[in-house]
Amino acid sequence: MSTAEPLAMGDRDLLLLERLAAARSGIEAEIAKRVVGQRPIVEGLLAALFAAGHALLVGVPGLAKTLLVSSLARALDLKFSRIQFTPDLMPSDITGSEILEETPGTGRRNFRFVRGPLFANVILADEVNRTPPKTQAALLQAMQEGEVTVGGETYPLDRPFFVLATQNPIEQEGTYPLPEAQLDRFMLELRIGYPSHDEEQQIAALTTADTEEEIRPVLRAAEILELQHLVRRVPAAPSVIALAVRLTRATRPESEESSEYVRRWVRWGAGPRATQHLVLAAKARAALDGRPAPNYEDVRAAAVPVLRHRIITNFQAEAEGETAETVVRRLIHESRQWT
């Protein structure tokens, strides 16, 4: 495959690309005032945001997930809402509900819709797997449709609308794991690891001091929406799209493109939405760098967070210590022979 296909963007879009690249640096600098390290996670969050997707954050408690998301919302001047998912949480607790009101003087009664915490721009769904499937479904419907329906009335959600759901990879007791069809709604799965020795020392110094730097907004909602449309307009060469298609299809054991180890270890591969998200993530990655088109490396860089939560390995893989991520990384390595 070749990346020599002619690609072009208009002058206005090229200026917007410069604006996005500069904004990316500004956002990272503002977040760094409160959060030490985690740069790959910040990059992933920005890619998901500007591709108009959603992200699943996986990490043990105490890794500053809430602080990271709230800091991102401040840097973007967006309304932030944190929802603690618990076993007794009901769909109406997050979407909102109708209440019966009586008008003073007339005595007339009317139903009034009271908006729930979903009516914000950046939603942190904390420990999303601790709430029953009915409530999970209400959140995921909002993610997909960008609206909620209560009492037969449909209410549009604020734009931009960005959901970041967290899961604890250690504690599984009393949880309701997200079904594969619902996991597929998340564009990226980002795994937050422990900080390095130097980073942990900085964290200890920063969080135990009596000062807190103010985060200044870098972008506004209207600008973010414009830049989300820009990412969609970033042209991707047919060969780049072909690589994304082949990577996704190679995860399916029944596909002709799959290898022997995929057939040996994988029960179910990624669906077509994974291909769409691979292309979008590659476009977002290029745009955040100020580049007018994605390349093969953008697709490969997006492959692990896009594909690993969409692949189901079999019992033999578990017995041999093989995971969905190891499968994706082997495919990425193999893909260098395809291009």
NORWORA-V70535 format. One line per field, one symbol per residue. psi: psi as a letter, one per 40 degrees, with the letter a starting at -180 (. if undefined). burial: + if it has 16 or more other ideal C-beta (glycine too) atoms within 10 Angstrom, else -. Layout:
BEGIN
psi=???
burial=???
END
This chain:
BEGIN
psi=iifeihiiiidddddddddddddddddddddeddhhafdddddddddddeefaiihhhiiieefdddddddddddefihhhhhhhidehidddddiihihihhhddeihihhhhiaeegidhhhghfdeeiidddddddddddddfiihhfeihhiiiiihhhhiiihedhehfighhiddddedhdihhhhiiiiddddddddddeeifihihhihdiiddddddddddddehhhiddddddddddddeehdeideiiddddddhdhaiadddddddddddddddddeeieiiaddddddeddddddeehhiadddddeehidddddddddddeeed.
burial=--+-----+---+--++-++--++--++-+++++++++--+++++++++++++++++++---++++-+++++++++++-++++-+---+-+-+++++------------------++++++++++++++++---++-++++++----+-+----+-++-+++++++++------++-+---+++++++++++--+-------+-----------+--++---++--++-++--++++--++-+++++++++++---++--++--++--++---+++++++++++++++----++++-++++++++++++++-+---+----+-+++++++++--+---+
END
